[in-house]
């Protein structure tokens, strides 16, 4: 029993009050130094679930995972999108140097299909990153997904409602996201392995969904001529 407890403590899976533990669990840098500093110099945990809790989509949450998408897609790893609130805009992803050949979007019919699909994506050896918008999940479902993430040793980010911030979760990392007043993203670390929660940082997000109309038009305007029907 003591050997098992020591292993759990070394992996930072046992909360030890105010004591901070340096975790040896593998992770992927977020691409934002200010955020990595708040995450113990690590980033997105591999082989574990991460949760991003927000009020509504389009506040910069995709910009937050963009550096990871870029890196993993060019490393030949598949990036799965499960039930995103909007269809990804391929030209924008290509402009931001994401390898579109490695992007797979899946829409499921019901919660049972979603869980089955999520599990299989997480366990697949081709997977680098899973982005999912699962809606409601029972605690047992999250534990089930956590086991699948450990088996696949990849990164999984669940985008969920900010109303769930006060609920417990087996996810290794929980980030509360809030839109700032100047196209920035405020991040509150609710939970991470090996540390007391409460770290905060603010990241500049240059391309949020609520940009001025002139910028939005530039993004969606195609190469066609003005006379085209």
HELIX and SHEET records of a PDB file:
HELIX    1   1 UNK A    2  UNK A   10  1                                   9    
HELIX    2   2 UNK A   33  UNK A   38  1                                   6    
HELIX    3   3 UNK A   61  UNK A   74  1                                  14    
HELIX    4   4 UNK A   90  UNK A   95  1                                   6    
HELIX    5   5 UNK A  100  UNK A  102  5                                   3    
HELIX    6   6 UNK A  111  UNK A  123  1                                  13    
HELIX    7   7 UNK A  139  UNK A  152  1                                  14    
HELIX    8   8 UNK A  162  UNK A  164  5                                   3    
HELIX    9   9 UNK A  213  UNK A  220  1                                   8    
SHEET    1   A 2 UNK A  27  UNK A  28  0                                        
SHEET    2   A 2 UNK A  44  UNK A  45 -1                                        
SHEET    1   B 8 UNK A 103  UNK A 106  0                                        
SHEET    2   B 8 UNK A  78  UNK A  82  1                                        
SHEET    3   B 8 UNK A 127  UNK A 132  1                                        
SHEET    4   B 8 UNK A 155  UNK A 161  1                                        
SHEET    5   B 8 UNK A  48  UNK A  54  1                                        
SHEET    6   B 8 UNK A 173  UNK A 179  1                                        
SHEET    7   B 8 UNK A 184  UNK A 192 -1                                        
SHEET    8   B 8 UNK A 200  UNK A 204 -1                                        
END                                                                             
